[in-house]
């Protein structure tokens, strides 16, 4: 099945920098879009995009939640 816009996302466990577990379903029903941003420590383009993504989130955090994996 092709994933379509507004389809429910599959839930899985994520850990924050403090090793606290979180689930994607914590963000469902908040009235915000959830952006999953995949990044790597050794990825040059990922590091280049970071300032743009930080500004985007700061300017739009009332409408979006951003999770970096």
FENQUISUL-V332663 format. One record per residue. N is the residue number from 1. RES is the residue in one letter. OMEGA is omega as a letter, one per 30 degrees, with the letter a starting at -180 (none if undefined). NEAR is the number of other C-alpha atoms within 10 Angstrom. Layout:
N;RES;OMEGA;NEAR + N;RES;OMEGA;NEAR
//
This chain:
1;X;l;3 + 2;X;l;5 + 3;X;a;8 + 4;X;l;7 + 5;X;l;6 + 6;X;l;7 + 7;X;l;8 + 8;X;l;10 + 9;X;l;11 + 10;X;a;8 + 11;X;l;12 + 12;X;a;10 + 13;X;l;10 + 14;X;l;13 + 15;X;l;11 + 16;X;a;11 + 17;X;l;6 + 18;X;a;6 + 19;X;l;8 + 20;X;a;9 + 21;X;l;11 + 22;X;l;14 + 23;X;l;13 + 24;X;a;15 + 25;X;l;14 + 26;X;a;9 + 27;X;l;15 + 28;X;l;14 + 29;X;l;8 + 30;X;a;12 + 31;X;l;11 + 32;X;l;14 + 33;X;l;16 + 34;X;l;16 + 35;X;l;12 + 36;X;a;12 + 37;X;a;11 + 38;X;a;9 + 39;X;l;15 + 40;X;a;11 + 41;X;a;7 + 42;X;a;8 + 43;X;l;9 + 44;X;l;10 + 45;X;l;10 + 46;X;l;15 + 47;X;l;13 + 48;X;a;10 + 49;X;a;11 + 50;X;l;12 + 51;X;l;11 + 52;X;a;11 + 53;X;l;14 + 54;X;l;12 + 55;X;l;11 + 56;X;a;13 + 57;X;a;16 + 58;X;a;11 + 59;X;a;11 + 60;X;a;11 + 61;X;l;13 + 62;X;a;11 + 63;X;a;12 + 64;X;l;17 + 65;X;a;16 + 66;X;l;17 + 67;X;l;14 + 68;X;a;10 + 69;X;none;11
//
